[in-house]
Amino acid sequence: MQAPDVFWEMERHLLEDRAPSQYLASIAHAPVLDLHPFHLLKAMQQTGQSPLHHPEGNVWNHTLLVVDEAAKRKDRSAHPRVLMWAALLHDIGKPATTKIRKGRITAYNHDKAGAVLAEKFLSALNQEPQFISAVCHLIHYHMQILYVVKGLPFADIPGMMERTDLDEVALLGLCDRLGRTGVDRRSEEENIRQFLSLCRSHTAQTR
């Protein structure tokens, strides 16, 4: 199977399956993931995460959970195709950025690195520039929920509002946060509500 065929088969499952993780898990060790650029997905399987924040295990395990959460909610997205590919690729930057610092597994700036790698991934598969841009911007800003709610200096509400859709970021962020084992769903949904409120308040104040 050629790389473009793999892409379209993957997209079919992302958009049509109730649980795309089943298909993705079935090809996890298949030769197709050795093809360029799918090797970037395979790298997630060897990339660990903090057991405190991600008890489900490696980045691939987390990604499968996120993709299924996105599949449940894609009808709430203005651009389901963009959402589903962003869900699959949102942590594509973790293999390149994951390090152990003082005994802790970290992946600082994986959001920014992920946007760059997602652009390379989708460009290698000859996808249209507008689609690539939309996916990459969602990936770039998918950590803003944490940054904004926690009041961290990495928050960039103006940049996010200029380059992507706030509701789409919130939807991807919800799927990302729910895509972990043992998560408190009500708490995570409240974090999203708080994120939206803070962003809209900031925007109103700067007008």
GROMACS elastic network, one bead per residue, 0.5 to 0.9 nm:
[ bonds ]
;  ai    aj funct       b0    kb
    1     4     6  0.84088   500
    1     5     6  0.63095   500
    1     6     6  0.67302   500
    1    32     6  0.72280   500
    2     5     6  0.53580   500
    2     6     6  0.64149   500
    2     7     6  0.88696   500
    2    32     6  0.81756   500
    2    35     6  0.82032   500
    3     6     6  0.50396   500
    3     7     6  0.62555   500
    3     8     6  0.88637   500
    3    32     6  0.76478   500
    3    35     6  0.65642   500
    3    36     6  0.71443   500
    3    37     6  0.78855   500
    3    38     6  0.79994   500
    3   125     6  0.72991   500
    4     7     6  0.50120   500
    4     8     6  0.63758   500
    4     9     6  0.86260   500
    4   125     6  0.60517   500
    4   126     6  0.83910   500
    5     8     6  0.53158   500
    5     9     6  0.61323   500
    5    10     6  0.84714   500
    6     9     6  0.51474   500
    6    10     6  0.59894   500
    6    11     6  0.85006   500
    6    32     6  0.71810   500
    6    33     6  0.89859   500
    6    38     6  0.88431   500
    7    10     6  0.50940   500
    7    11     6  0.61039   500
    7    12     6  0.86440   500
    7    38     6  0.88392   500
    7   125     6  0.74406   500
    8    12     6  0.61003   500
    8    13     6  0.87275   500
    9    12     6  0.51211   500
    9    13     6  0.65500   500
    9    14     6  0.87198   500
   10    13     6  0.53459   500
   10    14     6  0.61950   500
   10    15     6  0.87487   500
   10    20     6  0.86719   500
   10    23     6  0.81321   500
   10    24     6  0.78014   500
   11    15     6  0.61095   500
   11    16     6  0.83538   500
   11    81     6  0.80994   500
   11    84     6  0.83778   500
   11    85     6  0.78848   500
   12    15     6  0.53721   500
   12    16     6  0.58391   500
   12    17     6  0.78431   500
   13    16     6  0.51894   500
   13    17     6  0.51311   500
   13    18     6  0.85922   500
   13    19     6  0.83944   500
   13    20     6  0.55451   500
   13    21     6  0.88068   500
   13    23     6  0.69979   500
   13    24     6  0.85301   500
   14    17     6  0.61152   500
   14    18     6  0.84754   500
   14    19     6  0.82025   500
   14    20     6  0.53670   500
   14    21     6  0.85246   500
   14    23     6  0.89502   500
   14    67     6  0.77405   500
   14    68     6  0.87914   500
   14    71     6  0.71853   500
   14    81     6  0.81608   500
   14    84     6  0.62125   500
   14    85     6  0.77287   500
   14    88     6  0.86739   500
   15    18     6  0.84847   500
   15    20     6  0.81201   500
   15    71     6  0.73096   500
   15    74     6  0.83661   500
   15    80     6  0.75549   500
   15    81     6  0.68431   500
   15    84     6  0.71437   500
   16    19     6  0.88142   500
   16    20     6  0.79818   500
   16    71     6  0.84046   500
   17    20     6  0.51973   500
   17    21     6  0.87507   500
   17    22     6  0.88447   500
   17    23     6  0.87184   500
   17    68     6  0.88861   500
   17    71     6  0.74021   500
   18    21     6  0.89182   500
   18    68     6  0.71661   500
   18    71     6  0.60641   500
   18    72     6  0.68078   500
   19    22     6  0.61022   500
   19    23     6  0.80916   500
   19    64     6  0.88836   500
   19    67     6  0.77501   500
   19    68     6  0.50859   500
   19    69     6  0.84031   500
   19    71     6  0.67472   500
   19    72     6  0.81686   500
   20    23     6  0.55908   500
   20    24     6  0.64040   500
   20    25     6  0.86552   500
   20    64     6  0.77334   500
   20    67     6  0.66867   500
   20    68     6  0.60670   500
   20    71     6  0.73632   500
   21    25     6  0.57679   500
   21    26     6  0.83388   500
   21    63     6  0.85116   500
   21    65     6  0.71177   500
   21    66     6  0.89009   500
   21    67     6  0.66587   500
   21    68     6  0.62178   500
   22    25     6  0.52147   500
   22    26     6  0.62345   500
   22    64     6  0.83746   500
   23    26     6  0.50284   500
   23    27     6  0.66357   500
   23    28     6  0.87795   500
   24    27     6  0.54263   500
   24    28     6  0.61724   500
   24    64     6  0.74170   500
   25    28     6  0.50403   500
   25    29     6  0.82230   500
   25    61     6  0.89940   500
   25    64     6  0.77667   500
   26    29     6  0.75768   500
   26    30     6  0.78220   500
   27    31     6  0.80535   500
   27    32     6  0.73938   500
   27    33     6  0.73834   500
   28    31     6  0.87569   500
   28    32     6  0.87408   500
   28    33     6  0.70169   500
   28    41     6  0.88020   500
   28    42     6  0.70485   500
   28    45     6  0.82322   500
   28    60     6  0.89692   500
   29    32     6  0.82977   500
   29    33     6  0.71612   500
   29    34     6  0.88590   500
   29    42     6  0.81156   500
   30    33     6  0.60955   500
   30    34     6  0.77827   500
   31    34     6  0.53020   500
   31    35     6  0.72198   500
   32    35     6  0.54524   500
   32    36     6  0.88322   500
   32    38     6  0.73010   500
   32    39     6  0.85275   500
   33    36     6  0.77902   500
   33    37     6  0.81291   500
   33    39     6  0.52537   500
   33    40     6  0.82057   500
   33    41     6  0.70878   500
   33    42     6  0.59202   500
   34    37     6  0.80793   500
   34    38     6  0.63004   500
   34    40     6  0.87794   500
   34    42     6  0.73640   500
   35    38     6  0.54578   500
   35    39     6  0.59751   500
   36    39     6  0.57981   500
   36    40     6  0.78704   500
   36   121     6  0.83350   500
   36   124     6  0.79956   500
   37    40     6  0.59864   500
   37    41     6  0.80421   500
   37   120     6  0.81214   500
   37   121     6  0.55470   500
   37   122     6  0.83436   500
   37   124     6  0.67914   500
   37   125     6  0.80064   500
   38    41     6  0.53272   500
   38    42     6  0.66670   500
   38    43     6  0.89204   500
   38   121     6  0.77226   500
   39    43     6  0.62176   500
   39    44     6  0.89569   500
   40    43     6  0.52791   500
   40    44     6  0.71185   500
   40    92     6  0.67455   500
   40    93     6  0.88052   500
   40    95     6  0.83020   500
   40   117     6  0.83845   500
   40   121     6  0.79426   500
   41    44     6  0.54836   500
   41    45     6  0.75916   500
   41    60     6  0.76570   500
   41    88     6  0.86975   500
   41    89     6  0.78989   500
   41    92     6  0.67844   500
   42    45     6  0.55984   500
   42    46     6  0.76186   500
   42    60     6  0.79210   500
   43    46     6  0.55589   500
   43    47     6  0.66496   500
   43    59     6  0.87846   500
   43    60     6  0.83228   500
   43    92     6  0.84618   500
   43    95     6  0.62219   500
   44    47     6  0.50976   500
   44    48     6  0.81323   500
   44    58     6  0.69895   500
   44    59     6  0.50550   500
   44    61     6  0.84709   500
   44    63     6  0.85996   500
   44    91     6  0.81856   500
   44    92     6  0.71280   500
   44    94     6  0.74094   500
   44    95     6  0.60537   500
   45    48     6  0.79698   500
   45    58     6  0.61470   500
   45    59     6  0.62824   500
   45    61     6  0.75152   500
   46    58     6  0.69338   500
   46    59     6  0.78675   500
   46    60     6  0.81509   500
   46    95     6  0.78719   500
   47    57     6  0.89667   500
   47    58     6  0.55278   500
   47    59     6  0.58087   500
   47    60     6  0.78354   500
   47    94     6  0.73229   500
   47    95     6  0.55945   500
   47    98     6  0.73954   500
   48    51     6  0.85441   500
   48    57     6  0.65265   500
   48    59     6  0.62780   500
   48    95     6  0.85278   500
   48    98     6  0.79303   500
   48   105     6  0.74546   500
   49    52     6  0.85636   500
   49    53     6  0.77335   500
   49    54     6  0.61243   500
   49    55     6  0.82334   500
   49    56     6  0.88994   500
   49    57     6  0.63568   500
   49    58     6  0.55523   500
   49    59     6  0.65746   500
   49    98     6  0.80813   500
   49   105     6  0.58995   500
   49   106     6  0.72714   500
   49   107     6  0.82697   500
   50    53     6  0.55267   500
   50    54     6  0.56482   500
   50    55     6  0.74770   500
   50    57     6  0.80666   500
   50    58     6  0.87551   500
   50   104     6  0.68745   500
   50   105     6  0.52147   500
   50   106     6  0.71048   500
   51    56     6  0.76313   500
   51    57     6  0.67639   500
   51   105     6  0.85803   500
   52    55     6  0.61580   500
   53    56     6  0.88762   500
   53   180     6  0.79952   500
   54    57     6  0.59486   500
   54    58     6  0.78358   500
   54    59     6  0.86785   500
   54    62     6  0.74237   500
   54   179     6  0.89899   500
   54   180     6  0.59716   500
   54   181     6  0.71831   500
   55    58     6  0.86553   500
   55   180     6  0.70225   500
   55   181     6  0.60964   500
   55   182     6  0.77688   500
   56    59     6  0.87863   500
   56    61     6  0.63431   500
   56    62     6  0.63702   500
   56    65     6  0.89517   500
   56   179     6  0.88365   500
   56   180     6  0.60245   500
   56   181     6  0.53971   500
   56   182     6  0.85757   500
   57    60     6  0.81387   500
   57    61     6  0.60958   500
   57    62     6  0.69666   500
   57   180     6  0.89594   500
   58    61     6  0.54403   500
   58    62     6  0.65077   500
   58    63     6  0.87662   500
   59    62     6  0.50994   500
   59    63     6  0.60447   500
   59    64     6  0.87089   500
   59    91     6  0.72057   500
   59    92     6  0.86043   500
   59    94     6  0.75243   500
   59    95     6  0.82740   500
   60    64     6  0.62546   500
   60    65     6  0.87687   500
   60    91     6  0.88411   500
   61    64     6  0.53467   500
   61    65     6  0.66094   500
   61    66     6  0.88787   500
   61   180     6  0.87961   500
   62    65     6  0.52427   500
   62    66     6  0.62769   500
   62    67     6  0.87363   500
   62   176     6  0.83192   500
   62   179     6  0.59773   500
   62   180     6  0.61721   500
   62   181     6  0.86146   500
   63    67     6  0.60920   500
   63    68     6  0.86433   500
   63    87     6  0.72649   500
   63    88     6  0.61749   500
   63    89     6  0.80436   500
   63    90     6  0.80207   500
   63    91     6  0.74194   500
   63   176     6  0.81264   500
   63   179     6  0.72817   500
   64    67     6  0.51975   500
   64    68     6  0.64024   500
   64    69     6  0.87687   500
   64    87     6  0.89418   500
   64    88     6  0.76289   500
   64   179     6  0.78441   500
   65    68     6  0.52835   500
   65    69     6  0.63315   500
   65    70     6  0.87375   500
   65   175     6  0.83661   500
   65   176     6  0.82833   500
   65   178     6  0.79353   500
   65   180     6  0.67533   500
   65   181     6  0.85895   500
   66    69     6  0.50372   500
   66    70     6  0.61579   500
   66    71     6  0.85830   500
   66    87     6  0.62451   500
   66    88     6  0.75620   500
   66   172     6  0.85826   500
   66   174     6  0.89712   500
   66   175     6  0.53356   500
   66   176     6  0.53080   500
   66   177     6  0.79429   500
   66   178     6  0.70078   500
   66   180     6  0.78079   500
   67    70     6  0.50363   500
   67    71     6  0.61273   500
   67    72     6  0.87741   500
   67    84     6  0.67444   500
   67    85     6  0.86189   500
   67    86     6  0.89840   500
   67    87     6  0.54471   500
   67    88     6  0.59301   500
   67   175     6  0.76162   500
   67   176     6  0.85061   500
   67   179     6  0.79442   500
   68    72     6  0.64318   500
   68    73     6  0.88792   500
   68    87     6  0.89819   500
   68   175     6  0.83082   500
   68   179     6  0.80366   500
   69    72     6  0.52883   500
   69    73     6  0.66590   500
   69    74     6  0.87441   500
   69    87     6  0.89091   500
   69   174     6  0.84781   500
   69   175     6  0.51860   500
   69   176     6  0.79685   500
   69   178     6  0.70825   500
   69   179     6  0.65856   500
   70    73     6  0.51095   500
   70    74     6  0.56918   500
   70    80     6  0.88831   500
   70    83     6  0.72565   500
   70    84     6  0.63803   500
   70    87     6  0.67254   500
   70   171     6  0.80220   500
   70   172     6  0.71184   500
   70   174     6  0.86880   500
   70   175     6  0.56214   500
   70   176     6  0.84755   500
   71    74     6  0.53105   500
   71    75     6  0.82712   500
   71    80     6  0.87529   500
   71    83     6  0.89908   500
   71    84     6  0.71007   500
   72    75     6  0.77542   500
   73    76     6  0.55276   500
   73    77     6  0.72716   500
   73    80     6  0.88333   500
   73   171     6  0.79924   500
   73   175     6  0.83729   500
   74    77     6  0.52115   500
   74    78     6  0.83965   500
   74    79     6  0.80459   500
   74    80     6  0.51463   500
   74    81     6  0.83123   500
   74    83     6  0.70087   500
   74    84     6  0.73777   500
   74   171     6  0.88223   500
   75    78     6  0.78220   500
   75    79     6  0.87416   500
   75    80     6  0.68076   500
   76    79     6  0.87743   500
   76    80     6  0.80213   500
   76   168     6  0.89997   500
   76   171     6  0.81445   500
   77    80     6  0.53356   500
   77    81     6  0.88929   500
   77    82     6  0.87947   500
   77    83     6  0.70246   500
   77   167     6  0.82346   500
   77   168     6  0.65623   500
   77   171     6  0.75400   500
   78    82     6  0.88989   500
   78    83     6  0.87006   500
   78   168     6  0.76810   500
   79    82     6  0.54319   500
   79    83     6  0.63065   500
   79    84     6  0.88199   500
   79   168     6  0.83931   500
   80    84     6  0.60778   500
   80    85     6  0.86236   500
   81    84     6  0.53100   500
   81    85     6  0.63252   500
   81    86     6  0.84954   500
   81   131     6  0.87254   500
   81   135     6  0.89614   500
   82    85     6  0.54101   500
   82    86     6  0.59943   500
   82    87     6  0.84995   500
   82   131     6  0.68228   500
   82   132     6  0.83812   500
   82   134     6  0.66072   500
   82   135     6  0.53992   500
   82   138     6  0.85454   500
   83    86     6  0.50775   500
   83    87     6  0.60422   500
   83    88     6  0.87012   500
   83   134     6  0.89826   500
   83   135     6  0.71870   500
   83   138     6  0.80937   500
   83   168     6  0.74632   500
   83   171     6  0.83237   500
   83   172     6  0.67819   500
   84    87     6  0.50036   500
   84    88     6  0.63294   500
   84    89     6  0.86705   500
   84   135     6  0.89406   500
   84   172     6  0.87999   500
   85    88     6  0.50417   500
   85    89     6  0.60475   500
   85    90     6  0.80956   500
   85   135     6  0.67623   500
   86    89     6  0.50868   500
   86    90     6  0.52624   500
   86    91     6  0.89399   500
   86   118     6  0.85596   500
   86   134     6  0.87028   500
   86   135     6  0.52313   500
   86   136     6  0.72694   500
   86   137     6  0.89616   500
   86   138     6  0.65188   500
   86   139     6  0.60799   500
   86   172     6  0.76455   500
   87    90     6  0.53166   500
   87    91     6  0.82827   500
   87   139     6  0.82263   500
   87   172     6  0.66376   500
   87   175     6  0.77784   500
   87   176     6  0.75648   500
   88    91     6  0.77324   500
   88    92     6  0.81322   500
   89    92     6  0.50868   500
   89    93     6  0.83556   500
   89   114     6  0.75084   500
   89   115     6  0.86558   500
   89   117     6  0.88418   500
   89   118     6  0.64578   500
   89   135     6  0.85649   500
   89   136     6  0.88575   500
   89   139     6  0.74642   500
   90    93     6  0.76795   500
   90   110     6  0.89175   500
   90   111     6  0.73408   500
   90   114     6  0.65843   500
   90   115     6  0.78863   500
   90   118     6  0.81389   500
   90   135     6  0.87940   500
   90   136     6  0.85021   500
   90   138     6  0.79609   500
   90   139     6  0.50146   500
   90   140     6  0.82118   500
   90   142     6  0.74381   500
   90   172     6  0.88013   500
   90   176     6  0.84656   500
   91    94     6  0.54860   500
   91    95     6  0.83070   500
   91   110     6  0.68067   500
   91   111     6  0.70072   500
   91   114     6  0.61453   500
   91   139     6  0.78230   500
   92    95     6  0.69086   500
   92    96     6  0.83312   500
   92   110     6  0.77585   500
   92   111     6  0.84751   500
   92   113     6  0.80571   500
   92   114     6  0.50969   500
   92   115     6  0.81912   500
   92   117     6  0.68401   500
   92   118     6  0.69636   500
   93    96     6  0.56884   500
   93    97     6  0.64029   500
   93    98     6  0.85506   500
   93   107     6  0.83441   500
   93   109     6  0.81274   500
   93   111     6  0.65086   500
   93   112     6  0.75806   500
   93   115     6  0.74851   500
   93   116     6  0.81302   500
   93   117     6  0.65805   500
   93   118     6  0.82294   500
   94    97     6  0.50729   500
   94    98     6  0.54927   500
   94   106     6  0.88821   500
   94   107     6  0.57696   500
   94   108     6  0.83625   500
   94   109     6  0.85141   500
   94   110     6  0.51772   500
   94   111     6  0.81270   500
   94   113     6  0.79412   500
   94   114     6  0.72306   500
   95    98     6  0.56645   500
   95    99     6  0.89822   500
   95   107     6  0.81857   500
   95   110     6  0.84604   500
   96    99     6  0.87374   500
   96   107     6  0.83067   500
   96   110     6  0.77718   500
   96   113     6  0.78172   500
   96   114     6  0.88426   500
   97   106     6  0.78440   500
   97   108     6  0.63632   500
   97   109     6  0.70582   500
   97   110     6  0.58470   500
   97   113     6  0.76425   500
   98   105     6  0.67643   500
   98   106     6  0.54314   500
   98   108     6  0.72445   500
   98   110     6  0.79707   500
   99   104     6  0.80863   500
   99   105     6  0.57897   500
   99   106     6  0.54407   500
   99   107     6  0.63420   500
   99   108     6  0.84988   500
  100   103     6  0.57913   500
  100   104     6  0.52057   500
  100   106     6  0.60857   500
  100   107     6  0.87343   500
  101   104     6  0.51431   500
  101   105     6  0.64144   500
  101   106     6  0.68190   500
  102   105     6  0.85224   500
  107   110     6  0.56451   500
  107   111     6  0.89280   500
  108   111     6  0.80563   500
  109   112     6  0.54232   500
  109   113     6  0.62221   500
  109   114     6  0.83038   500
  110   114     6  0.55394   500
  110   115     6  0.84035   500
  110   140     6  0.85920   500
  111   114     6  0.50077   500
  111   115     6  0.63276   500
  111   116     6  0.89245   500
  111   139     6  0.60413   500
  111   141     6  0.68602   500
  111   142     6  0.68987   500
  111   143     6  0.67034   500
  112   115     6  0.52586   500
  112   116     6  0.66771   500
  112   117     6  0.88953   500
  112   139     6  0.76350   500
  112   140     6  0.50685   500
  112   141     6  0.80063   500
  113   116     6  0.52786   500
  113   117     6  0.63101   500
  113   118     6  0.85914   500
  113   140     6  0.79740   500
  114   117     6  0.50479   500
  114   118     6  0.58520   500
  114   119     6  0.84301   500
  114   136     6  0.78527   500
  114   139     6  0.65770   500
  114   140     6  0.68816   500
  115   118     6  0.51239   500
  115   119     6  0.62361   500
  115   120     6  0.87912   500
  115   135     6  0.80914   500
  115   137     6  0.67735   500
  115   138     6  0.81294   500
  115   139     6  0.54711   500
  115   140     6  0.51003   500
  115   141     6  0.88433   500
  116   119     6  0.52352   500
  116   120     6  0.65276   500
  116   121     6  0.87555   500
  116   136     6  0.73576   500
  116   140     6  0.84681   500
  117   120     6  0.50197   500
  117   121     6  0.60245   500
  117   122     6  0.86397   500
  117   136     6  0.87074   500
  118   122     6  0.60777   500
  118   123     6  0.82661   500
  118   132     6  0.78841   500
  118   135     6  0.77880   500
  118   136     6  0.61344   500
  118   139     6  0.81331   500
  119   122     6  0.54223   500
  119   123     6  0.58814   500
  119   124     6  0.84171   500
  119   132     6  0.61295   500
  119   133     6  0.74935   500
  119   135     6  0.82747   500
  119   136     6  0.62764   500
  120   123     6  0.51135   500
  120   124     6  0.59946   500
  120   125     6  0.87318   500
  121   124     6  0.53643   500
  121   125     6  0.68031   500
  122   125     6  0.51331   500
  122   126     6  0.65395   500
  122   127     6  0.57115   500
  122   128     6  0.85121   500
  122   131     6  0.89241   500
  122   132     6  0.63284   500
  123   127     6  0.56930   500
  123   128     6  0.78930   500
  123   129     6  0.79510   500
  123   132     6  0.73779   500
  124   127     6  0.77806   500
  126   129     6  0.87526   500
  127   130     6  0.86336   500
  127   131     6  0.70368   500
  127   132     6  0.66896   500
  128   131     6  0.55204   500
  128   132     6  0.63309   500
  128   133     6  0.87717   500
  129   132     6  0.50309   500
  129   133     6  0.60301   500
  129   134     6  0.85995   500
  130   133     6  0.51714   500
  130   134     6  0.62546   500
  130   135     6  0.87475   500
  131   134     6  0.52096   500
  131   135     6  0.62845   500
  131   136     6  0.85936   500
  132   135     6  0.52831   500
  132   136     6  0.60598   500
  132   137     6  0.85538   500
  133   136     6  0.51664   500
  133   137     6  0.60588   500
  133   138     6  0.86474   500
  134   137     6  0.53606   500
  134   138     6  0.64339   500
  134   139     6  0.88293   500
  134   163     6  0.85635   500
  134   164     6  0.70708   500
  135   138     6  0.53355   500
  135   139     6  0.63945   500
  135   140     6  0.87317   500
  136   139     6  0.50330   500
  136   140     6  0.60229   500
  136   141     6  0.86555   500
  137   141     6  0.62372   500
  137   142     6  0.84072   500
  137   160     6  0.81640   500
  137   163     6  0.67316   500
  137   164     6  0.61201   500
  137   169     6  0.89758   500
  138   141     6  0.53345   500
  138   142     6  0.57801   500
  138   160     6  0.88416   500
  138   163     6  0.89345   500
  138   164     6  0.67123   500
  138   165     6  0.81743   500
  138   168     6  0.74379   500
  138   169     6  0.59064   500
  138   172     6  0.76821   500
  139   142     6  0.51695   500
  139   143     6  0.81262   500
  139   169     6  0.84676   500
  139   172     6  0.87137   500
  140   143     6  0.76241   500
  140   144     6  0.87735   500
  140   160     6  0.88271   500
  141   144     6  0.54375   500
  141   145     6  0.84108   500
  141   156     6  0.84581   500
  141   160     6  0.64599   500
  141   164     6  0.83699   500
  141   169     6  0.68553   500
  142   145     6  0.69413   500
  142   146     6  0.88049   500
  142   169     6  0.59209   500
  142   170     6  0.79130   500
  142   172     6  0.67685   500
  142   173     6  0.56730   500
  142   176     6  0.82626   500
  143   146     6  0.57060   500
  143   147     6  0.65344   500
  143   148     6  0.87864   500
  143   155     6  0.87679   500
  143   169     6  0.88388   500
  143   173     6  0.71660   500
  144   148     6  0.56901   500
  144   149     6  0.81469   500
  144   154     6  0.78724   500
  144   155     6  0.59528   500
  144   156     6  0.73210   500
  144   157     6  0.79632   500
  144   160     6  0.83515   500
  144   169     6  0.81494   500
  144   170     6  0.88531   500
  144   173     6  0.82174   500
  144   195     6  0.83979   500
  145   148     6  0.54525   500
  145   149     6  0.60183   500
  145   150     6  0.83117   500
  145   155     6  0.85261   500
  145   169     6  0.82187   500
  145   170     6  0.72069   500
  145   173     6  0.65451   500
  145   174     6  0.87262   500
  145   191     6  0.75285   500
  145   192     6  0.68553   500
  145   194     6  0.88067   500
  145   195     6  0.57683   500
  145   196     6  0.85707   500
  146   149     6  0.53998   500
  146   150     6  0.58455   500
  146   151     6  0.81825   500
  146   152     6  0.79710   500
  146   155     6  0.84130   500
  146   173     6  0.89674   500
  146   191     6  0.83809   500
  146   195     6  0.82707   500
  147   150     6  0.53935   500
  147   151     6  0.58426   500
  147   153     6  0.72301   500
  147   154     6  0.59362   500
  147   156     6  0.83154   500
  148   151     6  0.50180   500
  148   152     6  0.63684   500
  148   153     6  0.85515   500
  148   154     6  0.81053   500
  148   155     6  0.52596   500
  148   156     6  0.79329   500
  148   157     6  0.78106   500
  148   194     6  0.89377   500
  148   195     6  0.63337   500
  148   198     6  0.74345   500
  148   199     6  0.78140   500
  149   152     6  0.78592   500
  149   155     6  0.88864   500
  149   191     6  0.70454   500
  149   192     6  0.85906   500
  149   194     6  0.67553   500
  149   195     6  0.56671   500
  149   198     6  0.76431   500
  150   155     6  0.89853   500
  151   154     6  0.84238   500
  151   155     6  0.71222   500
  152   155     6  0.58830   500
  153   156     6  0.81927   500
  156   159     6  0.54630   500
  156   160     6  0.61166   500
  156   161     6  0.85862   500
  157   160     6  0.51042   500
  157   161     6  0.59893   500
  157   162     6  0.84915   500
  157   199     6  0.63430   500
  157   202     6  0.77651   500
  157   203     6  0.80485   500
  158   161     6  0.51929   500
  158   162     6  0.61139   500
  158   163     6  0.86927   500
  158   199     6  0.88363   500
  158   202     6  0.87135   500
  158   203     6  0.76894   500
  159   162     6  0.51391   500
  159   163     6  0.61876   500
  159   164     6  0.84350   500
  160   163     6  0.53532   500
  160   164     6  0.57671   500
  160   165     6  0.76032   500
  160   166     6  0.72986   500
  160   169     6  0.86780   500
  161   164     6  0.57751   500
  161   165     6  0.63868   500
  161   166     6  0.62308   500
  161   199     6  0.86035   500
  161   203     6  0.85476   500
  162   165     6  0.81431   500
  164   167     6  0.89948   500
  164   168     6  0.77823   500
  164   169     6  0.76184   500
  165   168     6  0.52926   500
  165   169     6  0.63464   500
  165   170     6  0.87242   500
  166   169     6  0.51393   500
  166   170     6  0.61944   500
  166   171     6  0.86474   500
  166   196     6  0.75620   500
  166   199     6  0.82079   500
  167   171     6  0.61159   500
  167   172     6  0.86595   500
  167   196     6  0.78050   500
  168   172     6  0.61651   500
  168   173     6  0.83163   500
  169   172     6  0.52453   500
  169   173     6  0.58744   500
  169   174     6  0.84885   500
  170   174     6  0.60305   500
  170   175     6  0.86513   500
  170   192     6  0.62272   500
  170   193     6  0.85723   500
  170   195     6  0.77184   500
  170   196     6  0.72351   500
  171   174     6  0.51528   500
  171   175     6  0.63980   500
  171   176     6  0.86262   500
  171   192     6  0.83417   500
  172   175     6  0.51370   500
  172   176     6  0.60942   500
  172   177     6  0.86449   500
  173   177     6  0.61205   500
  173   178     6  0.84966   500
  173   192     6  0.75891   500
  174   177     6  0.51764   500
  174   178     6  0.60352   500
  174   179     6  0.83760   500
  174   188     6  0.69854   500
  174   189     6  0.68673   500
  174   191     6  0.85906   500
  174   192     6  0.65501   500
  175   178     6  0.51138   500
  175   179     6  0.58697   500
  176   179     6  0.51507   500
  176   180     6  0.77885   500
  177   180     6  0.65890   500
  177   183     6  0.78658   500
  177   185     6  0.86240   500
  177   188     6  0.65838   500
  177   189     6  0.89360   500
  178   181     6  0.79770   500
  178   183     6  0.63217   500
  178   184     6  0.80397   500
  178   185     6  0.65759   500
  178   188     6  0.70676   500
  178   189     6  0.87625   500
  179   183     6  0.80262   500
  180   183     6  0.59372   500
  182   185     6  0.89811   500
  183   186     6  0.89374   500
  183   187     6  0.84713   500
  183   188     6  0.78780   500
  184   187     6  0.54155   500
  184   188     6  0.63280   500
  184   189     6  0.87599   500
  185   188     6  0.51153   500
  185   189     6  0.60884   500
  185   190     6  0.85251   500
  186   189     6  0.51397   500
  186   190     6  0.61685   500
  186   191     6  0.86789   500
  187   190     6  0.50687   500
  187   191     6  0.62953   500
  187   192     6  0.88647   500
  188   192     6  0.64629   500
  188   193     6  0.87911   500
  189   192     6  0.51591   500
  189   193     6  0.63924   500
  189   194     6  0.87121   500
  190   193     6  0.50049   500
  190   194     6  0.61295   500
  190   195     6  0.85088   500
  191   194     6  0.50707   500
  191   195     6  0.60808   500
  191   196     6  0.86978   500
  192   196     6  0.62278   500
  192   197     6  0.85479   500
  193   196     6  0.52454   500
  193   197     6  0.61639   500
  193   198     6  0.86541   500
  194   197     6  0.50551   500
  194   198     6  0.60885   500
  194   199     6  0.85405   500
  195   198     6  0.52632   500
  195   199     6  0.61575   500
  195   200     6  0.85910   500
  196   199     6  0.52034   500
  196   200     6  0.60907   500
  196   201     6  0.84435   500
  197   200     6  0.52660   500
  197   201     6  0.60041   500
  197   202     6  0.85219   500
  198   201     6  0.50870   500
  198   202     6  0.60675   500
  198   203     6  0.85762   500
  199   202     6  0.51397   500
  199   203     6  0.61889   500
  199   204     6  0.86672   500
  200   203     6  0.50367   500
  200   204     6  0.61395   500
  200   205     6  0.86192   500
  201   204     6  0.51409   500
  201   205     6  0.62317   500
  201   206     6  0.87815   500
  202   205     6  0.51940   500
  202   206     6  0.63732   500
  202   207     6  0.89244   500
  203   206     6  0.53168   500
  203   207     6  0.64749   500
  204   207     6  0.55117   500
